[in-house]
Amino acid sequence: MEDPKDLKSRLYRIIFEADTPAGKLFDVALLIAIVISTALVCLETIPTEHNRYSTLLLTGEWILTGLFTIEYALRLYCSPRRKEYATSFFGVVDFLSVMPAYLALFTWSSSYYLVTIRLLRLLRVFRILKLIQLSSQAQMILRALRKSMPKIGIFFFALLILVFLEGTLMYLIEGGNNPGFNSIPNSVYWAIVTMTTVGYGDVAPLTPLGKMVASLIMLSGYAIIAVPTGIVTAHITRAERSGDSLLLPQRKCKNCELSGHTEEAQFCRRCGDKLPSQ
């Protein structure tokens, strides 16, 4: 009889690693299943396809949901650090990818369509194809976004005040003559739509003064939209100039000597041993 430890180790290499043929085959099959599952959900929302193939679509989706549930259970079973995996990004995504189907079965039926969150699991393609450089660049962008959050937060807070004032001004100008500006909240909605240059066209000013103010808001919108982009770009440029790499090739696990762990990682992604501090 096979030792449970050996079984866990074998399952771990297949499920969590793509270095072996079995591991790569497992990951490719998983990605194909995710794409098929998403396609089934999309077809389910098309009335003609739903009426024609409802039973087939539902059966296929529940088969895939069952497989994803077993896969998640196996990940928990063979992971040496279950809590770390369950609370990691991919662990949360793996959990959320199966929960909507069960919620739809017992409580909220519309939550079934939230299974499209499984598409986030396609991010594992970076690991499967060994696209380490692209993965590093993606992590650099995420890190730049995190560093930009305080500045962007202040910017959006100031922007919220600005659109509220603009909405109030348009309510004073257009409120008595235009039903689209019959309240300050509706006027603020119009200001947001206008400033972001979306322009649905469901509400429009009628008075000459209102059109003049609207024109100024539209022109200012182009400059305002560029601010968050500039903030994030500045952080990315700074990281590139300083050689701020998120994947550290020399940061090795002392137990299995696997390198290439992310800066935030605390445990080895192969053996689960605690990584040395930087």
C-alpha positions in Angstrom: 0.0 0.0 0.0 1.3 3.4 -1.0 2.5 5.7 1.8 0.1 8.7 2.2 3.1 11.0 2.3 4.3 9.7 -1.0 0.7 10.1 -2.4 0.5 13.7 -1.2 3.9 14.4 -2.7 3.0 13.0 -6.0 -0.3 14.8 -6.1 1.4 18.0 -5.2 3.9 17.7 -8.1 1.0 17.1 -10.5 -1.4 19.7 -9.3 0.9 22.6 -8.2 3.9 22.2 -10.5 4.2 22.1 -14.2 7.8 20.7 -14.3 6.7 17.2 -15.1 4.7 15.9 -18.1 1.9 14.8 -15.8 1.8 18.3 -14.2 1.8 20.1 -17.5 -0.9 17.8 -18.8 -3.0 18.4 -15.7 -2.7 22.1 -16.0 -3.5 22.2 -19.7 -6.6 20.0 -19.2 -7.6 22.3 -16.4 -7.4 25.4 -18.6 -9.4 23.6 -21.3 -12.1 22.7 -18.8 -12.3 26.3 -17.6 -12.8 27.6 -21.1 -15.4 25.0 -21.8 -17.2 25.8 -18.6 -17.2 29.5 -19.4 -18.6 28.8 -22.9 -21.4 26.7 -21.4 -22.4 29.5 -19.1 -22.4 32.0 -21.9 -24.5 29.7 -24.1 -26.9 29.3 -21.2 -27.7 33.1 -21.3 -28.7 32.9 -25.0 -32.5 32.3 -25.1 -32.5 30.1 -28.3 -29.6 27.9 -27.1 -31.0 27.7 -23.6 -34.4 26.5 -24.9 -32.8 24.0 -27.3 -29.9 22.6 -25.1 -30.8 23.5 -21.5 -30.5 20.0 -20.2 -27.2 19.3 -22.0 -25.7 22.6 -20.9 -26.8 22.2 -17.3 -25.5 18.6 -17.2 -22.1 19.6 -18.7 -21.7 22.5 -16.3 -22.5 20.4 -13.2 -20.0 17.7 -14.4 -17.3 20.4 -14.7 -18.3 21.9 -11.3 -18.0 18.5 -9.7 -14.5 18.1 -11.2 -13.5 21.5 -10.1 -14.7 20.7 -6.6 -12.7 17.5 -6.5 -9.7 19.4 -7.8 -10.0 22.1 -5.0 -10.4 19.3 -2.4 -7.2 17.6 -3.7 -5.3 20.9 -3.6 -6.2 21.3 0.1 -5.4 17.7 0.7 -1.9 17.7 -0.8 -0.8 21.3 0.1 1.7 21.3 2.9 0.5 24.8 3.9 -3.2 24.6 3.6 -4.0 27.8 5.3 -1.5 29.7 3.2 -2.9 28.2 0.0 -6.5 28.7 1.0 -5.9 32.4 1.7 -3.7 33.1 -1.3 -4.9 34.7 -4.5 -5.3 31.5 -6.4 -6.7 29.7 -3.4 -9.5 32.2 -3.0 -10.1 32.2 -6.8 -10.3 28.4 -6.8 -12.8 28.5 -3.9 -14.9 31.2 -5.5 -15.0 29.3 -8.8 -17.0 26.5 -7.4 -19.2 28.3 -4.8 -21.6 30.2 -7.2 -23.0 26.9 -8.6 -23.8 25.6 -5.1 -25.3 28.9 -4.1 -27.5 28.8 -7.1 -28.6 25.3 -6.2 -29.6 26.2 -2.6 -30.3 29.9 -2.4 -29.5 32.5 -5.0 -30.2 31.1 -8.5 -28.7 34.0 -10.4 -25.3 33.5 -8.7 -24.8 30.6 -11.1 -23.5 33.0 -13.7 -20.8 34.1 -11.4 -18.9 30.9 -12.2 -17.2 33.0 -15.0 -14.8 34.0 -12.2 -13.1 30.8 -13.2 -11.5 32.7 -16.0 -9.1 34.2 -13.4 -7.6 30.7 -13.1 -6.4 31.0 -16.7 -3.6 33.2 -15.2 -1.8 29.9 -14.4 -0.9 29.9 -18.1 2.2 32.0 -17.1 3.4 29.1 -15.0 2.5 26.4 -17.5 4.3 28.1 -20.4 7.2 29.1 -18.2 6.6 32.8 -19.1 8.6 34.0 -16.1 9.6 37.3 -17.6 5.9 38.1 -18.5 4.8 37.0 -15.1 7.5 39.4 -13.6 6.2 42.3 -15.7 2.6 41.6 -14.7 3.7 41.6 -11.0 5.6 44.8 -11.5 2.4 46.4 -12.8 0.4 45.1 -9.8 3.0 46.5 -7.5 2.9 49.9 -9.2 -0.8 49.9 -8.8 -0.5 49.1 -5.1 2.0 51.9 -4.6 -0.3 54.3 -6.6 -3.4 53.6 -4.5 -2.9 56.3 -1.9 -2.4 59.0 -4.6 -5.2 57.7 -6.7 -7.4 57.5 -3.7 -6.8 61.2 -2.9 -7.4 62.1 -6.5 -10.7 60.3 -6.7 -11.8 61.8 -3.4 -11.2 65.3 -4.8 -12.9 64.3 -8.0 -15.9 63.2 -6.1 -16.2 66.6 -4.5 -15.8 68.3 -7.9 -18.5 66.3 -9.6 -20.8 66.9 -6.7 -20.3 70.7 -7.0 -20.7 70.5 -10.8 -23.9 68.5 -10.4 -25.2 71.0 -7.9 -24.4 73.9 -10.3 -26.2 72.2 -13.2 -29.2 71.5 -11.0 -29.4 75.3 -10.3 -29.0 76.1 -13.9 -31.2 73.4 -15.5 -33.4 72.2 -12.7 -36.4 74.4 -13.5 -36.4 73.7 -17.3 -35.0 70.2 -17.7 -36.5 67.0 -16.2 -33.1 65.3 -16.5 -31.8 67.7 -13.8 -34.8 67.4 -11.4 -32.5 66.5 -8.4 -28.9 66.9 -7.3 -28.2 63.1 -7.4 -29.4 63.0 -11.1 -27.3 66.0 -11.9 -24.3 64.5 -10.2 -24.8 61.3 -12.3 -24.8 63.5 -15.4 -21.6 65.2 -14.3 -19.9 61.9 -13.8 -21.0 60.6 -17.2 -19.9 63.8 -18.9 -16.6 64.2 -17.1 -15.6 60.6 -18.0 -16.5 61.4 -21.6 -18.9 58.4 -21.7 -21.8 60.5 -22.9 -24.8 58.2 -22.8 -27.0 61.0 -24.1 -29.9 60.2 -21.8 -29.6 63.6 -20.1 -28.5 66.8 -21.8 -28.5 70.5 -21.0 -31.1 72.7 -22.8 -30.2 76.2 -21.7 -27.3 78.2 -23.3 -25.6 78.6 -19.9 -26.0 74.9 -19.1 -24.4 74.0 -22.5 -21.5 76.3 -21.8 -20.8 74.7 -18.4 -21.2 71.3 -20.0 -18.6 72.1 -22.6 -16.1 73.2 -19.9 -16.8 69.9 -18.0 -16.2 67.9 -21.1 -12.9 69.6 -21.9 -11.7 69.2 -18.3 -12.6 65.5 -18.4 -9.8 64.8 -20.9 -7.2 66.2 -18.6 -8.6 64.6 -15.5 -8.7 61.1 -17.0 -5.0 61.3 -17.7 -4.1 61.8 -14.0 -4.4 58.2 -12.7 -2.7 56.9 -15.8 0.2 59.3 -15.2 0.5 58.3 -11.6 0.7 54.5 -12.4 3.1 55.1 -15.3 5.4 57.1 -13.1 5.7 54.2 -10.6 6.2 51.6 -13.4 9.0 53.8 -15.0 10.6 54.2 -11.6 10.6 50.5 -11.0 12.1 49.7 -14.4 14.9 52.3 -14.0 15.8 50.9 -10.6 15.7 47.3 -11.8 12.9 46.6 -9.3 12.3 42.9 -10.1 9.7 41.0 -8.2 11.0 37.6 -9.1 14.2 37.0 -7.2 16.3 34.2 -8.9 18.8 34.0 -6.1 16.1 33.6 -3.3 16.2 29.9 -2.9 14.4 27.5 -0.6 17.0 25.9 1.8 15.0 22.6 1.8 14.5 21.9 -2.0 16.6 24.7 -3.5 13.8 26.0 -5.7 14.4 29.6 -6.8 12.3 32.3 -8.4 9.9 33.0 -5.5 8.0 36.3 -5.4 9.1 39.0 -3.0 5.9 38.6 -0.9 6.2 34.8 -0.6 6.8 33.4 2.8 6.8 29.7 2.0 8.3 27.6 -0.8 5.8 26.9 -3.6 7.2 23.4 -4.0 7.9 21.9 -0.6 6.1 24.4 1.7 9.2 25.1 3.8 9.6 28.6 5.2 11.7 30.8 2.9 14.7 32.7 4.3 14.2 36.4 4.9 15.7 38.9 2.3 
